[in-house]
Amino acid sequence: MRQRYRLYKRKKGGRYYIHDDATGKQESLGTSDRTTALRLFHSRAEADKQPAINLQIARAYLAASDPAISIRNWQFVMDEMVKLKQDETQRRWKTAIKDKAFDGLRNLPLLETRPEHFLRVLEAGKVSTNVYLRRIHNFALDMTWLPWPVLPKKRWPEIQFKEKRAITWEEHQALIIRELNPERKAFYQLAWHLGASQTDLAFLEAENVDWENHVISCARKKTGTVAIMRFDDDVAEILRDLPNTGPLFPYLRAVRAGDRATEFKQRCNGVGVKGVTLHCYRYAWAERAKKAGYPEQFAMENLGQNSKAVHRAYSRKAKVELPSLGEYEKRRKAFASGSGVEPVAQAITA
């Protein structure tokens, strides 16, 4: 049987290389020592002839450096990930790992995991299964509990989210007119004006409001980063009717995010609004910002640097017609002299 690999030494640099006759590729062994090079060369040839035996040898070496590697399973990885999360994110992860699609994977040792195991999970699961399995897999790799990827990056099925839309002004007004509870009414109104996430909004306190500079600042529950939102007179009017000390929304702060979402859905059903959630207020704010010519950097500061709502609106949903440079310069000069309004891009609907 013809040997697949050949060993040779390059004159320049003196390093040893392996030539693969099957693919025509050369690979450096990273050494100029002949003894070391021969050992690596024979290992490669042996692996090609007896892959099953070689896998067992590899497992033996790994077990020597990490005794638990042969028994560590995917449920262990999931549990360790949950421990690193906090608050609402941790609750979301606890729910995610209960996905029944993971049942065939939970007690499977990491070293015994084959690509087909992941493919079966992805076939049985939903979009969220794909999202969370990727994160679990990457976490195991980062922690060196998994010595090699189960699925190469290019072989993961593409994540395809359902199309989401923004809540319209008319739908928002219908909800506000029908809402009799003052706290919920103010909550939905601020969601429209600020675009804040429902959890960040529910946990706002009077101390977060800087009346002198008309700014609301708070630490985002999801990321811990500080969000700074400037508000106008319309928002100020809403804030004046809320508590001037402590939580702005005492009831909504005390209930789970899922309960707030359920209550909102019930109110949407009551006025015949379909296909929206509380998160749709963020999409609405981002699309309004885009149409108004609001700079993307400012929108990102308001909603968060990694907000999908910003990327969605500024990349494709709302189209903007730019003025010519000369026209823009004239408007800027007029604005600076006090004889005109600040120039912005002109919006056109998609």
C-alpha positions as a printed NumPy array, in Angstrom:
array([[  0.   ,   0.   ,   0.   ],
       [  1.406,   3.352,  -1.01 ],
       [  2.174,   5.682,   1.874],
       [  0.078,   8.855,   1.9  ],
       [  2.54 ,  11.16 ,   3.698],
       [  6.162,  12.059,   2.957],
       [  8.631,  13.791,   5.276],
       [ 11.099,  16.367,   3.962],
       [ 13.307,  19.16 ,   5.235],
       [ 13.463,  22.601,   3.678],
       [ 16.894,  24.041,   3.082],
       [ 15.73 ,  27.524,   3.965],
       [ 15.068,  27.578,   7.697],
       [ 15.844,  23.907,   8.208],
       [ 12.326,  22.976,   9.355],
       [ 10.676,  19.64 ,   8.643],
       [  7.439,  19.425,   6.661],
       [  4.87 ,  16.758,   5.873],
       [  3.628,  16.434,   2.285],
       [  0.161,  14.936,   1.807],
       [  0.088,  13.09 ,  -1.527],
       [ -3.729,  12.887,  -1.405],
       [ -4.32 ,  16.636,  -1.198],
       [ -0.97 ,  18.01 ,  -2.354],
       [ -0.706,  20.178,   0.767],
       [  2.409,  20.738,   2.868],
       [  2.299,  21.315,   6.606],
       [  5.133,  22.476,   8.849],
       [  5.922,  20.28 ,  11.856],
       [  7.367,  23.303,  13.625],
       [ 10.71 ,  21.683,  14.396],
       [ 14.223,  21.348,  12.979],
       [ 15.   ,  18.311,  15.124],
       [ 14.938,  15.088,  13.092],
       [ 13.981,  12.843,  16.037],
       [ 10.985,  15.008,  16.929],
       [ 10.   ,  15.312,  13.283],
       [ 10.066,  11.525,  12.787],
       [  7.924,  10.998,  15.846],
       [  5.307,  13.462,  14.584],
       [  5.487,  11.991,  11.096],
       [  4.899,   8.412,  12.295],
       [  2.026,   9.582,  14.523],
       [  0.335,  11.213,  11.535],
       [  0.777,   8.089,   9.406],
       [ -0.518,   5.84 ,  12.194],
       [ -3.537,   8.071,  12.695],
       [ -4.399,   7.749,   9.018],
       [ -4.172,   3.943,   9.099],
       [ -5.963,   3.317,  12.41 ],
       [ -8.175,   6.328,  13.262],
       [-10.256,   4.454,  15.862],
       [ -7.201,   3.309,  17.818],
       [ -5.663,   6.744,  17.542],
       [ -8.813,   8.314,  19.049],
       [ -8.501,   6.046,  22.07 ],
       [ -4.852,   7.046,  22.455],
       [ -5.838,  10.715,  22.304],
       [ -8.475,  10.153,  24.988],
       [ -5.906,   8.467,  27.216],
       [ -3.579,  11.461,  26.922],
       [ -6.417,  13.892,  27.642],
       [ -7.581,  11.88 ,  30.666],
       [ -4.095,  12.051,  32.115],
       [ -4.192,  15.85 ,  32.1  ],
       [ -7.874,  16.156,  33.076],
       [ -9.29 ,  13.106,  34.933],
       [-12.885,  14.348,  34.617],
       [-12.785,  14.803,  30.847],
       [-14.074,  11.288,  30.115],
       [-17.194,  11.667,  32.304],
       [-18.034,  15.349,  31.851],
       [-21.372,  15.593,  30.013],
       [-23.405,  18.38 ,  28.399],
       [-25.709,  18.818,  31.382],
       [-22.633,  19.737,  33.407],
       [-21.706,  22.392,  30.823],
       [-25.248,  23.825,  30.883],
       [-25.3  ,  23.986,  34.696],
       [-21.943,  25.75 ,  34.799],
       [-23.108,  28.326,  32.264],
       [-26.225,  29.12 ,  34.283],
       [-24.093,  29.789,  37.386],
       [-22.312,  32.615,  35.543],
       [-25.544,  34.424,  34.638],
       [-27.459,  36.867,  36.814],
       [-30.983,  38.12 ,  37.362],
       [-33.239,  37.995,  34.292],
       [-30.513,  36.504,  32.083],
       [-30.07 ,  33.615,  34.5  ],
       [-33.827,  32.974,  34.576],
       [-33.872,  32.992,  30.782],
       [-31.026,  30.457,  30.666],
       [-32.714,  28.173,  33.202],
       [-35.742,  28.078,  30.93 ],
       [-33.649,  27.583,  27.782],
       [-31.746,  24.519,  29.019],
       [-35.034,  22.764,  29.827],
       [-35.645,  22.528,  26.065],
       [-36.715,  18.941,  25.324],
       [-34.53 ,  18.94 ,  22.221],
       [-31.508,  18.768,  24.563],
       [-32.716,  15.573,  26.275],
       [-30.696,  13.274,  24.   ],
       [-27.564,  15.284,  24.708],
       [-27.697,  15.88 ,  28.462],
       [-25.989,  12.686,  29.674],
       [-23.711,  12.286,  26.659],
       [-19.995,  12.661,  27.54 ],
       [-18.349,  15.502,  25.654],
       [-15.616,  13.273,  24.202],
       [-18.182,  10.868,  22.77 ],
       [-20.146,  13.584,  20.984],
       [-20.34 ,  13.234,  17.221],
       [-21.613,  15.832,  14.696],
       [-24.761,  13.762,  14.116],
       [-25.682,  14.167,  17.806],
       [-25.8  ,  17.941,  17.363],
       [-27.639,  17.648,  14.048],
       [-30.39 ,  15.549,  15.674],
       [-30.792,  18.169,  18.417],
       [-31.011,  20.979,  15.86 ],
       [-33.578,  19.056,  13.809],
       [-35.782,  18.506,  16.87 ],
       [-35.416,  22.034,  18.234],
       [-36.389,  25.552,  17.277],
       [-34.472,  28.726,  16.494],
       [-33.681,  29.228,  20.185],
       [-32.218,  25.692,  20.317],
       [-29.718,  26.662,  17.616],
       [-28.813,  29.875,  19.45 ],
       [-28.275,  28.295,  22.861],
       [-26.531,  25.148,  21.596],
       [-23.959,  27.342,  19.827],
       [-23.279,  29.193,  23.079],
       [-23.047,  25.977,  25.101],
       [-20.679,  24.455,  22.532],
       [-18.448,  27.56 ,  22.446],
       [-18.365,  27.707,  26.238],
       [-17.14 ,  24.088,  26.406],
       [-14.425,  24.914,  23.866],
       [-13.337,  28.055,  25.736],
       [-13.078,  26.105,  28.995],
       [-10.975,  23.407,  27.19 ],
       [-13.493,  20.771,  28.299],
       [-13.96 ,  20.021,  24.606],
       [-10.624,  19.543,  22.792],
       [-12.048,  20.097,  19.293],
       [-15.277,  21.49 ,  17.777],
       [-18.156,  19.06 ,  17.366],
       [-19.45 ,  21.012,  14.375],
       [-17.213,  23.328,  12.337],
       [-18.42 ,  26.928,  12.27 ],
       [-19.455,  26.713,   8.61 ],
       [-21.571,  23.6  ,   9.193],
       [-23.96 ,  25.114,  11.723],
       [-27.437,  25.671,  10.242],
       [-28.13 ,  29.355,   9.654],
       [-30.175,  31.045,  12.369],
       [-33.365,  32.38 ,  10.798],
       [-35.454,  34.526,  13.116],
       [-39.071,  35.268,  12.359],
       [-39.601,  38.736,  10.962],
       [-40.479,  41.198,  13.716],
       [-42.149,  44.518,  13.255],
       [-42.44 ,  47.761,  15.159],
       [-45.63 ,  48.806,  16.884],
       [-47.277,  51.673,  14.997],
       [-48.382,  55.015,  16.418],
       [-52.017,  54.128,  15.752],
       [-51.704,  50.804,  17.598],
       [-49.944,  52.486,  20.491],
       [-52.642,  55.147,  20.724],
       [-55.375,  52.499,  20.723],
       [-53.701,  50.806,  23.715],
       [-53.24 ,  54.096,  25.591],
       [-56.846,  55.203,  25.097],
       [-58.193,  51.884,  26.385],
       [-55.753,  51.548,  29.322],
       [-57.372,  52.588,  32.608],
       [-54.5  ,  51.683,  34.939],
       [-52.329,  54.838,  35.372],
       [-49.125,  52.907,  36.044],
       [-49.413,  50.679,  32.983],
       [-50.489,  53.624,  30.835],
       [-47.401,  55.629,  31.815],
       [-45.243,  52.515,  31.283],
       [-46.427,  52.09 ,  27.68 ],
       [-46.081,  55.82 ,  27.013],
       [-42.472,  55.883,  28.218],
       [-41.739,  52.724,  26.201],
       [-42.824,  54.635,  23.085],
       [-40.814,  57.771,  23.88 ],
       [-37.637,  56.159,  25.271],
       [-37.418,  52.786,  23.517],
       [-36.038,  51.231,  26.699],
       [-36.292,  47.486,  27.294],
       [-39.262,  46.47 ,  29.414],
       [-37.084,  45.309,  32.338],
       [-34.913,  48.442,  32.398],
       [-38.036,  50.589,  32.216],
       [-39.839,  48.683,  34.988],
       [-36.863,  49.109,  37.323],
       [-36.464,  52.86 ,  36.841],
       [-36.462,  54.94 ,  40.006],
       [-37.088,  58.613,  40.578],
       [-33.395,  58.985,  41.411],
       [-32.537,  57.972,  37.826],
       [-34.141,  61.168,  36.536],
       [-31.93 ,  64.241,  36.209],
       [-34.479,  67.029,  35.898],
       [-31.882,  69.765,  35.489],
       [-30.36 ,  68.221,  32.352],
       [-33.471,  66.31 ,  31.234],
       [-31.63 ,  62.991,  31.303],
       [-32.572,  59.511,  32.51 ],
       [-29.59 ,  57.288,  33.292],
       [-29.552,  53.7  ,  34.524],
       [-27.496,  50.5  ,  34.384],
       [-28.935,  48.034,  31.887],
       [-30.035,  44.799,  33.559],
       [-28.896,  42.652,  30.639],
       [-25.383,  44.009,  30.105],
       [-24.596,  46.188,  33.125],
       [-23.657,  49.079,  30.823],
       [-24.996,  52.548,  31.551],
       [-27.813,  53.795,  29.332],
       [-28.276,  57.576,  29.048],
       [-31.565,  58.785,  27.595],
       [-32.354,  62.457,  27.079],
       [-36.044,  63.284,  27.369],
       [-38.234,  66.087,  26.046],
       [-41.254,  67.963,  27.419],
       [-43.662,  65.147,  26.469],
       [-41.73 ,  62.686,  28.623],
       [-41.375,  65.241,  31.412],
       [-45.167,  65.553,  31.552],
       [-45.503,  61.77 ,  31.971],
       [-42.775,  61.637,  34.638],
       [-44.458,  64.327,  36.751],
       [-47.413,  61.996,  37.334],
       [-45.149,  59.207,  38.637],
       [-43.683,  58.869,  42.178],
       [-41.012,  61.488,  42.959],
       [-39.076,  59.068,  45.191],
       [-38.317,  55.363,  44.872],
       [-39.557,  53.085,  42.051],
       [-41.49 ,  54.756,  39.233],
       [-43.46 ,  51.546,  38.601],
       [-43.878,  49.721,  41.961],
       [-46.253,  47.014,  40.655],
       [-44.59 ,  46.342,  37.302],
       [-41.212,  46.191,  39.015],
       [-42.422,  43.418,  41.33 ],
       [-43.795,  41.049,  38.648],
       [-41.865,  38.77 ,  36.305],
       [-41.   ,  39.897,  32.786],
       [-43.239,  37.12 ,  31.472],
       [-46.184,  38.506,  33.437],
       [-45.645,  41.99 ,  32.014],
       [-45.534,  40.475,  28.541],
       [-48.741,  38.495,  29.148],
       [-50.594,  41.561,  30.415],
       [-49.48 ,  43.512,  27.346],
       [-50.645,  40.742,  25.017],
       [-54.056,  40.711,  26.719],
       [-54.404,  44.441,  26.131],
       [-53.34 ,  44.045,  22.497],
       [-55.998,  41.39 ,  22.007],
       [-58.544,  43.748,  23.539],
       [-57.993,  46.352,  20.807],
       [-57.357,  43.91 ,  17.972],
       [-53.604,  44.493,  17.676],
       [-51.737,  41.409,  16.451],
       [-48.091,  40.479,  16.003],
       [-46.469,  42.823,  18.522],
       [-44.803,  42.438,  21.908],
       [-43.358,  44.894,  24.4  ],
       [-40.034,  44.577,  22.608],
       [-41.666,  46.056,  19.498],
       [-41.484,  49.462,  21.194],
       [-37.701,  49.286,  20.763],
       [-38.101,  48.587,  17.052],
       [-40.55 ,  51.495,  16.789],
       [-38.129,  53.885,  18.502],
       [-35.236,  52.788,  16.276],
       [-37.268,  53.188,  13.073],
       [-38.499,  56.612,  14.153],
       [-34.901,  57.645,  14.88 ],
       [-33.776,  56.467,  11.466],
       [-36.566,  58.259,   9.625],
       [-35.864,  61.475,  11.513],
       [-32.202,  61.422,  10.473],
       [-31.077,  60.772,  14.053],
       [-27.368,  59.746,  13.922],
       [-26.88 ,  56.026,  14.378],
       [-24.288,  56.547,  17.109],
       [-26.831,  58.491,  19.17 ],
       [-29.408,  55.755,  18.677],
       [-26.892,  53.153,  19.824],
       [-26.149,  55.173,  22.945],
       [-29.86 ,  55.301,  23.738],
       [-30.797,  51.654,  23.05 ],
       [-27.427,  50.031,  23.723],
       [-24.352,  49.484,  21.54 ],
       [-25.386,  45.947,  20.55 ],
       [-29.11 ,  46.552,  20.199],
       [-30.601,  44.451,  17.401],
       [-33.337,  47.05 ,  17.059],
       [-30.78 ,  49.663,  15.96 ],
       [-29.033,  47.336,  13.511],
       [-32.373,  46.245,  12.056],
       [-33.71 ,  49.76 ,  11.509],
       [-30.507,  51.401,  10.321],
       [-29.51 ,  48.593,   7.961],
       [-32.651,  47.962,   5.935],
       [-36.042,  48.89 ,   7.364],
       [-36.175,  52.641,   7.084],
       [-34.742,  54.314,   3.983],
       [-33.377,  57.836,   4.005],
       [-32.859,  60.295,   1.168],
       [-29.693,  62.33 ,   1.7  ],
       [-29.482,  65.992,   0.65 ],
       [-26.639,  67.124,  -1.596],
       [-23.487,  68.275,   0.183],
       [-23.959,  71.858,  -1.031],
       [-27.535,  71.961,   0.211],
       [-26.495,  70.443,   3.537],
       [-23.726,  73.068,   3.951],
       [-26.195,  75.888,   3.302],
       [-28.591,  74.487,   5.902],
       [-25.767,  74.169,   8.429],
       [-24.757,  77.813,   7.897],
       [-28.366,  78.941,   8.25 ],
       [-28.736,  76.939,  11.454],
       [-25.484,  78.34 ,  12.882],
       [-26.637,  81.913,  12.191],
       [-29.992,  81.266,  13.835],
       [-32.03 ,  81.745,  10.671],
       [-32.865,  78.122,   9.96 ],
       [-33.463,  74.696,  11.457],
       [-30.815,  72.03 ,  11.962],
       [-30.406,  69.968,   8.773],
       [-31.405,  66.3  ,   8.854],
       [-31.835,  63.613,   6.29 ],
       [-35.228,  63.386,   4.626],
       [-37.037,  60.148,   5.328],
       [-38.879,  58.065,   2.75 ],
       [-40.839,  54.987,   3.736],
       [-39.575,  51.577,   2.743]])
